[in-house]
Amino acid sequence: MPSKRATDASCFTVGGEMDNPVELGRRIRLGEDSDLELKRLLLAGARVTDPARNDFADELASFANGRGGTIVLGVDDKTREILGLPLDRLDVVETWVREICNDSVKPAIDAVIRKLELPDSTGMLVPLIRVDVGRSLFVHKSPGGYFRRVGSSKREMPPEILARIFQERTQIRVIRFDESPVPETSPEDIDHRLVSRFLREGGPPNDATLHKLRIVAKDVDGEPRLTVAGVLLATPDPQAWMPHALIQAVCYAGEREDVNYQSDARDVGGPLDTQVREALHFVRRNMRTFATKTSVRTELTQYSERALLESLVNAVAHRDYSMAGARIRLHMFGNRIELYVPGGLANTLTPDSMHLRQYNRNELIVSLLARCPVESDRDLGRSYLMDRRGDGVPIIIEECRRLSGRAPEYSLIDESELRLLIWAASAPESNR
C-alpha cells in the first residue's frame, strides 16, 4: 500500500521523514533549510493579512521549481516557536492557500494541504497547516518572477539558470507523461494481483517484466519508480499520489446544475478500470428504465450502456493527467449526461473529426487498458476495455442515435477540456 502522501501528477510531492510528527517537530526546532519554510500567519477576521499573498506565491513556486519542500503555517520563522492557528479559521487558511496555488502561480500548483497538531512551548496541542510542494515537471512563474529555493530562502533565477531549467524540464516532458517516473514510489507499492491482468502467461511478475511493461522505470538518479501509468493501473489507491486522477460523478434531479437538487454524488477512485466500472454502475443506478407493455416484456433504458462504457474508457485513457487539479466530471440530468474530460485535442484533431481519426495522448495507458478484461454481467460488445482499432467514437455515435434518435455532441471548452453530451432516450408512449 502507498506509504507517501498524496500528490498531483504535475507536481509530485516530497515526503519521507517529515511525515512523522515527532520528526517534523524536531525539524521545526532546527529551523528553516532547503526543504522547510516556516511562516507565522496573522488573520483579521476571515482574512489573512500576513504573509502577503504574492510573497507566499513566490515561496510555493520556489519549491516547485527546485526539488520540492514543506511550508508550515503557524510557526514563527525567527524564534521557531510553534504558535498555532485559530481552530475555527483553518478552513479559511486552507482556502487562501489553495486560491494562491491556483490563481497566483502559473501554471497552477496542486499542493497537498494538511491540518495537523503539534505541541506548543507549554505542551498543549495546537492546530497548524502544512503545505507540501513537490518538484514539478514544469517551470512556474509567480508574481515576483521565477524563483528557486537556495538554502533557507528563495532566490530569483538568473537568465542562464532559468534557460537551463526550461530546457531540462521540456526534455523530461518529451517522454510521454504516462511513462514518467513518479517520485516517492517504489516497486513495493505495486499490487501484483493488479499486474496479473497484463500478463498473458500468468504467474507473479519479476523486475524485468515490470520494466518491460513500463510499469516501473528508473528516475534521473537511477532509482526504480512506478510510472504514471503504473500508479494508475497497478496500485489499489492511485489517488494517494495523484488525487486528481478520479471521476467526480453527480446526479441532478432536474435538467440544470443546481447543488440544491443533487440526488446522488460520488468521487470514483481506484485503478482506472475500477473507475470505469464504478462510474458505469453510478449511471446505471441513477438512470430510468422503462418497461414496454407488449406481449413480451422488454426494457428500455435511458442510455446505451455500451456507449457509456466506450465514453468512460476513452475519458480515462485519453485525458491529460498532467493538468493540475483537473478531474473527469460526470454530470447526470433528467434529459442528458455531460462528461467533461481534461485536456485539449491533439494536433489537428477536432470534435467533428473524432469519429474519422484517432490519437492516443497516453500510449502506455491505452496499451495496458487493452489488456484489462471487461467485468460486467451484461454483454457490452467487447472482452477488453480498450480496442486499438479506434472504433470507440463511432460506436458511441451509433448507439446514441439508435436509442435516443439524437447524435452525441462533442465540444471543446477553452481548448483545454472536451465535453461529451449524450441525450437520454424518451419514455415509450405506454409509459407516459
C-alpha positions as CSV (number, residue, x, y, z in Angstrom):
1,M,0.0,0.0,0.0
2,P,1.2,3.6,-0.6
3,S,3.2,5.0,2.2
4,K,3.7,8.5,0.9
5,R,1.3,11.4,0.9
6,A,-1.0,12.4,-1.9
7,T,0.2,14.5,-4.8
8,D,-0.8,15.7,-8.2
9,A,0.9,14.2,-11.2
10,S,2.2,17.5,-12.5
11,C,3.7,18.4,-9.1
12,F,4.9,15.4,-7.2
13,T,5.4,15.9,-3.5
14,V,8.3,15.3,-1.3
15,G,7.8,13.2,1.8
16,G,9.9,10.9,3.9
17,E,11.0,11.6,7.4
18,M,8.8,14.7,7.9
19,D,5.7,12.6,7.7
20,N,6.4,11.7,11.3
21,P,5.0,14.4,13.6
22,V,7.9,13.9,16.1
23,E,10.4,14.3,13.3
24,L,8.6,17.4,11.9
25,G,8.7,19.0,15.4
26,R,12.4,18.3,15.5
27,R,12.9,19.8,12.1
28,I,11.0,22.9,13.2
29,R,13.2,23.3,16.2
30,L,16.3,23.2,14.0
31,G,14.9,25.9,11.7
32,E,14.4,26.6,8.0
33,D,16.5,24.9,5.4
34,S,16.3,23.9,1.7
35,D,13.3,21.7,2.4
36,L,11.4,23.6,5.1
37,E,9.9,27.0,5.3
38,L,8.2,28.3,8.5
39,K,5.5,31.0,8.4
40,R,3.8,33.0,11.2
41,L,0.3,33.7,10.0
42,L,-1.9,36.6,11.0
43,L,-5.6,37.0,10.4
44,A,-8.1,39.9,10.6
45,G,-11.5,38.2,10.9
46,A,-11.8,35.9,7.9
47,R,-8.9,37.5,6.0
48,V,-5.2,36.5,6.0
49,T,-3.1,39.7,6.5
50,D,0.3,38.2,6.8
51,P,2.2,36.8,4.9
52,A,1.3,38.8,1.8
53,R,-0.4,36.8,-0.9
54,N,2.2,37.4,-3.6
55,D,5.1,36.6,-1.2
56,F,3.6,33.3,-0.3
57,A,3.1,32.5,-4.0
58,D,6.8,33.2,-4.6
59,E,7.6,30.7,-1.8
60,L,5.4,28.0,-3.3
61,A,6.9,28.5,-6.8
62,S,10.4,28.4,-5.5
63,F,9.9,24.9,-4.1
64,A,8.1,23.7,-7.2
65,N,11.0,25.0,-9.4
66,G,13.5,23.3,-7.1
67,R,13.4,19.8,-5.6
68,G,10.2,20.5,-3.6
69,G,9.6,21.2,0.1
70,T,7.3,21.8,3.0
71,I,5.8,25.0,4.4
72,V,4.3,25.0,7.9
73,L,1.9,27.8,8.8
74,G,1.6,28.8,12.4
75,V,5.2,28.8,13.4
76,D,7.4,31.9,14.0
77,D,10.3,31.6,11.5
78,K,12.6,33.7,13.6
79,T,12.1,32.2,17.1
80,R,10.9,28.7,15.7
81,E,8.1,28.9,18.3
82,I,5.0,26.9,17.5
83,L,2.2,29.4,17.8
84,G,-0.7,27.5,16.1
85,L,-3.7,28.8,14.2
86,P,-7.3,29.5,15.3
87,L,-9.2,26.3,15.1
88,D,-12.2,28.0,13.6
89,R,-10.1,29.6,10.9
90,L,-8.4,26.5,9.5
91,D,-10.7,26.3,6.5
92,V,-10.2,30.0,5.8
93,V,-6.4,29.4,5.7
94,E,-6.8,26.3,3.6
95,T,-8.9,28.1,1.0
96,W,-6.4,31.0,1.0
97,V,-3.5,28.6,0.2
98,R,-5.5,26.8,-2.5
99,E,-6.5,30.0,-4.2
100,I,-2.9,31.1,-4.3
101,C,-1.8,27.8,-5.8
102,N,-4.5,28.0,-8.5
103,D,-4.6,31.8,-9.3
104,S,-1.2,33.3,-8.4
105,V,1.2,30.7,-9.8
106,K,1.4,29.8,-13.5
107,P,1.0,27.0,-14.3
108,A,-1.1,26.2,-11.2
109,I,0.4,24.1,-8.4
110,D,-1.7,21.4,-6.8
111,A,0.0,21.4,-3.4
112,V,-1.0,19.0,-0.7
113,I,-2.6,20.9,2.2
114,R,-3.0,19.1,5.6
115,K,-4.2,20.1,9.0
116,L,-2.3,18.7,12.0
117,E,-1.5,19.3,15.6
118,L,1.9,19.8,17.3
119,P,2.6,20.7,21.0
120,D,3.5,24.4,21.7
121,S,6.0,25.5,24.3
122,T,3.6,24.6,27.1
123,G,3.0,21.1,25.8
124,M,-0.6,21.9,24.6
125,L,-1.5,20.6,21.1
126,V,-2.3,23.5,18.7
127,P,-3.5,23.4,15.1
128,L,-1.2,24.0,12.2
129,I,-1.4,23.8,8.4
130,R,1.2,22.0,6.5
131,V,1.7,22.6,2.7
132,D,3.7,20.1,0.7
133,V,5.0,21.1,-2.7
134,G,6.8,18.7,-5.0
135,R,9.4,19.1,-7.7
136,S,7.4,19.9,-10.7
137,L,7.8,18.8,-14.4
138,F,7.1,22.5,-15.3
139,V,8.7,25.8,-14.6
140,H,6.4,28.0,-12.5
141,K,6.1,31.8,-12.6
142,S,4.8,33.7,-9.5
143,P,4.1,37.4,-9.1
144,G,7.7,38.2,-8.3
145,G,9.1,36.3,-11.3
146,Y,10.8,32.9,-11.5
147,F,12.2,31.7,-8.1
148,R,14.1,28.7,-6.8
149,R,15.0,27.6,-3.3
150,V,18.6,28.2,-2.2
151,G,19.3,27.1,1.3
152,S,16.6,28.6,3.6
153,S,15.5,31.4,1.3
154,K,14.1,31.9,-2.2
155,R,16.2,33.4,-5.0
156,E,15.2,34.8,-8.3
157,M,16.7,32.7,-11.1
158,P,19.2,34.5,-13.4
159,P,18.6,34.1,-17.1
160,E,21.2,31.4,-17.7
161,I,19.8,29.1,-14.9
162,L,16.2,29.8,-16.0
163,A,17.1,28.8,-19.5
164,R,18.8,25.6,-18.3
165,I,15.8,24.6,-16.2
166,F,13.3,25.2,-19.0
167,Q,15.4,23.0,-21.3
168,E,15.8,20.2,-18.7
169,R,12.1,20.1,-17.9
170,T,11.0,20.4,-21.5
171,Q,13.2,17.4,-22.3
172,I,11.6,15.4,-19.5
173,R,8.2,16.1,-20.9
174,V,9.2,14.8,-24.3
175,I,8.9,11.4,-22.7
176,R,5.2,10.7,-22.7
177,F,3.7,11.8,-19.5
178,D,2.2,8.4,-18.6
179,E,5.7,6.9,-18.8
180,S,7.2,9.4,-16.4
181,P,8.6,8.1,-13.1
182,V,6.6,9.2,-10.0
183,P,8.8,10.4,-7.1
184,E,8.3,8.7,-3.7
185,T,7.1,5.5,-5.3
186,S,8.8,2.1,-5.4
187,P,8.1,-1.3,-6.8
188,E,6.9,-2.3,-3.3
189,D,3.8,-0.2,-3.9
190,I,2.6,-2.5,-6.7
191,D,-0.3,-4.8,-6.2
192,H,0.8,-7.9,-8.1
193,R,-2.8,-9.1,-8.4
194,L,-3.5,-6.0,-10.5
195,V,-0.4,-6.5,-12.6
196,S,-1.5,-10.1,-13.3
197,R,-4.2,-8.6,-15.6
198,F,-1.5,-7.6,-18.1
199,L,0.3,-11.0,-18.1
200,R,-0.7,-13.5,-20.7
201,E,1.4,-16.3,-19.3
202,G,0.3,-15.8,-15.7
203,G,2.5,-16.1,-12.6
204,P,4.0,-13.3,-10.4
205,P,5.8,-10.6,-12.4
206,N,9.6,-10.1,-12.0
207,D,11.6,-6.9,-12.2
208,A,12.3,-7.5,-15.9
209,T,8.6,-7.9,-16.7
210,L,7.7,-4.7,-14.8
211,H,10.2,-2.7,-16.7
212,K,9.1,-4.3,-20.0
213,L,5.5,-3.4,-19.3
214,R,6.8,0.1,-18.4
215,I,5.0,0.0,-15.1
216,V,8.4,0.6,-13.5
217,A,11.1,3.0,-14.8
218,K,14.3,4.5,-13.4
219,D,14.3,8.1,-12.4
220,V,17.2,10.6,-13.0
221,D,19.1,9.1,-10.1
222,G,18.7,5.6,-11.3
223,E,16.2,4.6,-8.7
224,P,13.3,2.3,-9.8
225,R,10.0,4.2,-9.5
226,L,6.4,3.5,-10.7
227,T,5.5,5.3,-13.8
228,V,2.3,7.4,-14.0
229,A,0.6,4.5,-15.8
230,G,1.9,2.1,-13.2
231,V,0.4,4.2,-10.4
232,L,-2.9,4.5,-12.2
233,L,-3.3,0.8,-13.1
234,A,-1.1,-1.3,-10.8
235,T,-1.8,0.3,-7.4
236,P,-5.0,-0.1,-5.4
237,D,-5.2,3.6,-4.5
238,P,-3.6,5.8,-7.2
239,Q,-5.1,8.9,-5.6
240,A,-2.5,8.6,-2.8
241,W,-0.1,10.2,-5.3
242,M,-2.5,11.6,-7.9
243,P,-5.6,12.9,-6.1
244,H,-6.9,14.5,-9.3
245,A,-7.0,11.1,-11.1
246,L,-10.6,10.3,-10.4
247,I,-14.1,10.8,-11.7
248,Q,-16.5,13.2,-10.0
249,A,-20.0,11.9,-10.6
250,V,-23.1,13.9,-9.7
251,C,-26.7,13.3,-10.5
252,Y,-29.2,16.2,-10.5
253,A,-32.9,15.7,-10.1
254,G,-33.8,18.3,-12.8
255,E,-32.3,19.5,-16.0
256,R,-29.9,22.1,-14.7
257,E,-26.9,22.2,-12.5
258,D,-28.1,23.1,-9.0
259,V,-26.5,21.9,-5.8
260,N,-29.9,22.1,-4.1
261,Y,-31.1,19.4,-6.5
262,Q,-28.3,16.8,-6.2
263,S,-29.9,13.4,-5.8
264,D,-26.6,11.4,-5.8
265,A,-22.9,12.2,-5.8
266,R,-19.7,10.2,-5.6
267,D,-15.9,10.6,-6.2
268,V,-15.0,7.5,-8.1
269,G,-11.4,6.5,-7.4
270,G,-9.2,3.4,-7.6
271,P,-7.4,1.9,-10.6
272,L,-8.6,3.2,-14.0
273,D,-10.6,0.1,-14.9
274,T,-12.3,0.2,-11.5
275,Q,-13.2,3.8,-12.1
276,V,-14.8,2.8,-15.4
277,R,-16.8,0.0,-13.8
278,E,-17.9,2.1,-10.8
279,A,-18.9,5.1,-12.9
280,L,-20.9,2.9,-15.2
281,H,-22.6,1.5,-12.1
282,F,-23.3,5.0,-10.9
283,V,-25.1,5.8,-14.2
284,R,-27.0,2.5,-14.1
285,R,-28.2,3.2,-10.6
286,N,-29.5,6.7,-11.5
287,M,-30.9,6.3,-14.9
288,R,-34.5,5.4,-15.6
289,T,-35.6,2.0,-17.1
290,F,-38.9,1.7,-19.0
291,A,-40.8,-1.5,-19.4
292,T,-42.8,-1.7,-22.7
293,K,-46.4,-3.1,-22.4
294,T,-46.4,-5.6,-25.2
295,S,-47.0,-9.4,-25.3
296,V,-43.3,-9.8,-24.4
297,R,-42.0,-7.6,-21.7
298,T,-38.9,-5.7,-22.8
299,E,-36.9,-3.0,-21.0
300,L,-35.7,0.3,-22.5
301,T,-33.0,2.3,-20.6
302,Q,-32.3,6.0,-21.0
303,Y,-28.8,5.4,-22.1
304,S,-26.9,2.7,-24.0
305,E,-24.5,1.0,-21.6
306,R,-22.2,0.1,-24.5
307,A,-22.0,3.8,-25.4
308,L,-21.3,4.7,-21.8
309,L,-18.6,2.1,-21.5
310,E,-16.8,3.5,-24.6
311,S,-17.2,7.0,-23.3
312,L,-15.8,6.3,-19.9
313,V,-12.9,4.2,-21.2
314,N,-12.0,7.0,-23.7
315,A,-12.1,9.5,-20.8
316,V,-9.7,7.7,-18.5
317,A,-7.5,6.6,-21.4
318,H,-7.1,10.0,-23.2
319,R,-7.4,12.7,-20.5
320,D,-4.4,14.9,-19.7
321,Y,-3.1,13.7,-16.4
322,S,-0.5,16.5,-16.3
323,M,-3.2,19.1,-15.7
324,A,-3.0,20.1,-12.0
325,G,-6.3,19.7,-10.1
326,A,-8.3,18.7,-13.2
327,R,-10.7,15.8,-12.8
328,I,-13.1,14.0,-15.1
329,R,-16.6,15.2,-14.3
330,L,-19.7,13.1,-15.0
331,H,-23.0,15.0,-14.6
332,M,-26.3,13.4,-15.0
333,F,-29.5,15.3,-15.6
334,G,-33.1,14.4,-16.3
335,N,-32.6,14.5,-20.1
336,R,-28.8,14.1,-20.7
337,I,-25.4,13.2,-19.4
338,E,-22.5,15.6,-19.7
339,L,-18.9,14.1,-19.5
340,Y,-16.0,16.6,-19.1
341,V,-12.5,15.3,-19.9
342,P,-9.4,17.4,-19.1
343,G,-7.1,18.1,-22.0
344,G,-7.4,19.7,-25.4
345,L,-7.4,17.8,-28.7
346,A,-4.0,16.9,-30.1
347,N,-2.6,18.3,-33.4
348,T,-5.3,19.0,-36.0
349,L,-7.9,16.7,-34.4
350,T,-11.3,18.5,-34.0
351,P,-14.6,17.5,-32.4
352,D,-16.0,17.0,-35.9
353,S,-13.2,14.7,-37.0
354,M,-13.0,12.5,-33.9
355,H,-15.1,9.7,-35.5
356,L,-12.7,9.6,-38.5
357,R,-9.3,9.8,-36.8
358,Q,-7.6,8.8,-33.6
359,Y,-4.8,10.0,-31.4
360,N,-3.5,8.5,-28.2
361,R,-2.2,11.0,-25.7
362,N,-1.3,8.2,-23.3
363,E,0.0,5.3,-25.4
364,L,1.1,3.3,-22.4
365,I,-2.2,3.6,-20.6
366,V,-4.0,2.6,-23.8
367,S,-1.9,-0.5,-24.2
368,L,-2.5,-1.6,-20.6
369,L,-6.2,-0.9,-20.7
370,A,-6.3,-3.1,-23.9
371,R,-5.2,-6.0,-21.6
372,C,-7.9,-5.3,-18.9
373,P,-10.9,-7.5,-19.2
374,V,-14.4,-6.0,-19.2
375,E,-16.1,-7.1,-15.9
376,S,-19.8,-6.9,-16.3
377,D,-22.8,-9.1,-16.1
378,R,-24.0,-7.8,-19.4
379,D,-22.8,-8.1,-23.0
380,L,-21.2,-4.7,-23.7
381,G,-19.7,-5.7,-27.1
382,R,-16.1,-6.4,-26.2
383,S,-13.9,-8.5,-24.0
384,Y,-11.3,-6.0,-23.1
385,L,-11.7,-2.3,-22.1
386,M,-9.7,-0.8,-25.0
387,D,-9.8,-1.6,-28.6
388,R,-6.8,-0.4,-30.6
389,R,-8.8,-0.1,-33.8
390,G,-10.1,3.3,-32.7
391,D,-13.8,2.5,-33.2
392,G,-14.9,3.9,-29.8
393,V,-16.3,7.2,-31.0
394,P,-18.2,5.6,-34.0
395,I,-19.8,3.1,-31.5
396,I,-20.9,5.9,-29.2
397,I,-22.5,7.8,-32.1
398,E,-24.2,4.7,-33.5
399,E,-25.5,3.6,-30.1
400,C,-26.8,7.0,-29.1
401,R,-28.6,7.5,-32.4
402,R,-30.2,4.0,-32.1
403,L,-31.5,4.6,-28.6
404,S,-32.4,8.3,-28.4
405,G,-32.6,9.3,-32.0
406,R,-30.0,12.0,-31.4
407,A,-26.3,12.0,-32.0
408,P,-24.0,12.8,-29.1
409,E,-22.4,16.2,-29.2
410,Y,-18.6,16.8,-28.7
411,S,-17.3,20.3,-28.0
412,L,-14.1,21.8,-26.8
413,I,-14.1,24.3,-23.9
414,D,-11.3,26.9,-23.8
415,E,-9.1,24.5,-25.8
416,S,-8.4,22.6,-22.5
417,E,-11.4,20.4,-21.8
418,L,-13.5,18.1,-24.0
419,R,-17.3,17.9,-23.3
420,L,-19.4,15.0,-24.5
421,L,-23.2,15.4,-24.3
422,I,-25.3,12.3,-24.5
423,W,-29.1,12.7,-24.8
424,A,-31.4,10.4,-22.9
425,A,-34.0,8.3,-24.7
426,S,-37.6,9.4,-24.3
427,A,-40.0,7.2,-22.4
428,P,-42.2,5.0,-24.7
429,E,-45.8,6.2,-25.3
430,S,-47.1,3.4,-23.0
431,N,-45.0,4.9,-20.1
432,R,-46.1,8.5,-20.4
